[in-house]
Amino acid sequence: MELLEDKGKTAMIVAINEQYSGIVAVADTVKETLKKAIHRLKKMGLEVVMMPGDNERTARSIAAEVGINTFIAEVLPEGKAAEMKKLQAQDRVVAMKAADITLMRGNLMSIAEAILMSKKTIRNIKQNLFWAFAYNTIDIPIAALGFLAPWLAGAAMAFSSVSVVLNA
């Protein structure tokens, strides 16, 4: 049984009429893209923590197979929220991927792609806010004091709006 669990399988003893009949082992299949996704997330500076309901040996085997260093075994669904709170108490940023979440493409690389896309979006928002703020703090006072012709101030404001749209 331990040998099967060390290989990432969940082993169960089978008895018929209260007589030992054998051992049956079941295992989740690991998606091909999982190792790549874990590697990419780590490369982005993220720590991946696995919280399966599996026993310690099975969890260790699966974690090693996919490149996860930290795992907490035998965590039932109702216990996952408590484990997440423990991680948050350690000032860790926590996101959860549960087995009942469906990824539209069935590819865990989508998680890394979504994180990268959100970082690019935040960077773009900051750039747009900077230029809008710069225009409002520099050009408007200059125009209000009469140092900039109204038509030029209007053109600068239009250019500011167009540059924000083009930057998006």
Secondary structure as UniProt FT lines:
FT   HELIX           2..6
FT   TURN            7..8
FT   STRAND          10..16
FT   TURN            17..18
FT   STRAND          19..26
FT   HELIX           32..43
FT   TURN            44..45
FT   STRAND          49..50
FT   HELIX           56..66
FT   STRAND          70..71
FT   HELIX           77..89
FT   TURN            90..91
FT   TURN            99..100
FT   TURN            104..105
FT   HELIX           109..134
FT   HELIX           135..139
FT   HELIX           140..144
FT   TURN            145..146
FT   HELIX           150..167
//
